[in-house]
Amino acid sequence: MKDTRLRVQSLVIALILLAFTSLGARAAETSDSFLSDLHTFRISNYMALDAYYKFSANGDTNTLNEIVAGINAANDAMDRLGGDSTGVLTGEQVGTLSQEFDKFKNLMRDNINDVRKTGYPDLRLVSDMANQALEMNNMATELYETARESNETATSPRVEAARSAAVKMAQMMAKYSARTNSSVSQTFQGSASETPLDVQAREFDALLSTVKKGNSSDKALKAAIEDVASKWLFIRNSYINYNENNVSFVIDRYSKGILKGLANTIDLLDGTA
């Protein structure tokens, strides 16, 4: 009888421990999804901004569709953040970010309509949008750090470096697009408070170096990182020497390839690919 009671007690304890382990795993997964949504939000807004600069120069419908796709992706991420019930961030924090995003969307709409109406951008409006994008994404980054610090399960340093590298690349790509798609009479080059492109490029170097560190036995992961590194090597000097004449569409294409490669790298590091 005593042995039976002990076996029952052991079984109950085991079930309780299993339940707590399962809850912890689900909480970590939910928190990581929250971080992933904040990451997607930042990338998508810069993708929309990059597309706008091209649209301001060519008025192309396909480019307009790229803007819409970027805004929609950011909007979906914002909706998921707003519906989160984990309590990683307060409702006020998420609400404030949502309000800043609304301002950005309104400025994007006004700038698109302005180009459609006059055939060229209003530099004051574009500057307002660029500054709003930077302020909004800086806020998103601060919330990302707050959410990450509140997480009981720390995320991988390589994943964090890859996400930071992706945000850096998206930001660089948008700023470079602002420069190359402005006419001679339009000196607007993106937000004046942003870090210069050559400095950002060297920051990207450091982040990519961190991503490269670690176990390289996973062939798919190794291939993904090598693909990012080779594409970066091809366009790095264009970002470093941004005042020189470069082939902008090649830089845009390779930058987007790097973003795609980093997204694949993050999935492989997370074990979700």
Secondary structure, DSSP 8 states (H G I E B T S, - for coil): -HHHHHHHHHHHHHHHHHHHHHHHHHHHHHHHHHHHHHHHHHHHHHHHHHHHHHHHHH--HHHHHHHHHHHHHHHHHHHHHHT--S-SS-HHHHHHHHHHHHHHHHHHHHHHHHHHHHSS--HHHHHHHHHHHHHHHHHHHHHHHHHHHH-SS---HHHHHHHHHHHHHHHHHHHHHHHHTS-TT----S-TTS--HHHHHHHHHHHHHHHH-S----HHHHHHHHHHHHHHHHHHHHHHTTTS---HHHHHHHHHHHHHHHHHHHHHHHT--
